[in-house]
């Protein structure tokens, strides 16, 4: 958990590469920690590595399918690789599961479905 928490601090400070390094260590040390996998997906998205984000998000979904965060990261990764229709489906799932940023997710869905 130490690397996972440090990765969040590094990300907030703008050290995205350092955050990714820490969260990768976190997922090695705790491979069943869905939150760490979600953070890994997020770091990859911030670093414009959508294929790696997709792998990490899928692992997060596998570990915690009833939590909205991995579904949101999965949708973001799919959208980043051009699979917007799939992304919309998973953003909606994140919203149904009670994602706290549902308004922002709805805005992403509207942008995608309206051709933006």
N, C-alpha and C positions, 0 to 999 in steps of 0.2 A: 503493500500500500504506500510506502514512502515514495517510491518512484512515481506512482500515479499522482499523488498529491503534489509532488514537486513539478510534475509535468504541467499541471493546471496553473501553478504559479508562473512557470516559465512562459506558458502560452499567454497569460494575462500581461506579462511584461514584454511581449513581442518577440520572444525567443522561440519561434515555432520549431526550428530544427532541433533545438535542445529539448523542447517539450516532446517532440516525436521520439527522440532517443530515450528519454525517461519512460515514456509510456510503452515503448517497445520492450524495455527491460521489465516493466510491470507485467506485461502479458506473458513474458517468459517465466517470471517468478510465480505468477498467479494465473495460469492459463484458463481458469474457469471463472474469472472475474469479468462479468459482462460490462460493468462500468468502465473498466480499463480498456476493453475492446471498443467501446463507444468513443472513448477519448482518443484512441488510436485512429479510428475512422475520421474523427473530427480533425485531428492534426494533419492527416493525409489530405483531407479536403482543403485545409488552409494552405497547404504546400502544393496544391494543384496536382495531386497524385490520385486521381479518382479511381483508378483500377485497384490500387492498394486500399483505398478507403472502402471500396466495395467488399473486398475480402474481409476486412476487419468488421464492417457493419453486419455482414452475413453471420460472422461468428457471434457477434453481440445478440443478434436475433435468435440464433440457435440456443444460446445460453439463457436468454430472458425474453421469451416471446410475448409475455404479457406486459412488458414495459414499453412505453411509447418512444423513448429515446433511440433505441437501435433502429426502429422502423423509420424514424425521421432521418437518421444518418444514411440508412440504406437508400431512401428516396433521394436524398441529396446527391449521393454517389451515382445513382442511376441517371439522374438528370444531367450530371456533369459529363457522363459518357454518351449522352444523346438518347437515352431511353426514357423520354419524358412521360409517355403514357404509363409505364410501369411506376415511375416516380409518383405520379398523381395518386395511383392506387395505394401506395405505401404511405404517402403523406396523410391520406384520408384514414388509413388504419391508425397511424400515430395519433390523429385527432380523436378517433373513437376511443382510444385507450386513455385519453385524458391528458395529452401533452400540454404542459403549462403555457406553451407559446403557440396555441392554436390559431390566434389571429395572424401571426406571422406566417404560419403554414398555409392558412387560407389565402393569404396574399400571394404566396408562391404558386399555389394551385391556379388562382385566377390569372396570374401572369402567363403561366404555361398554357392554360386552356384558351386564353384570348390571343395566343400567338406572340406574346411578348418575350 
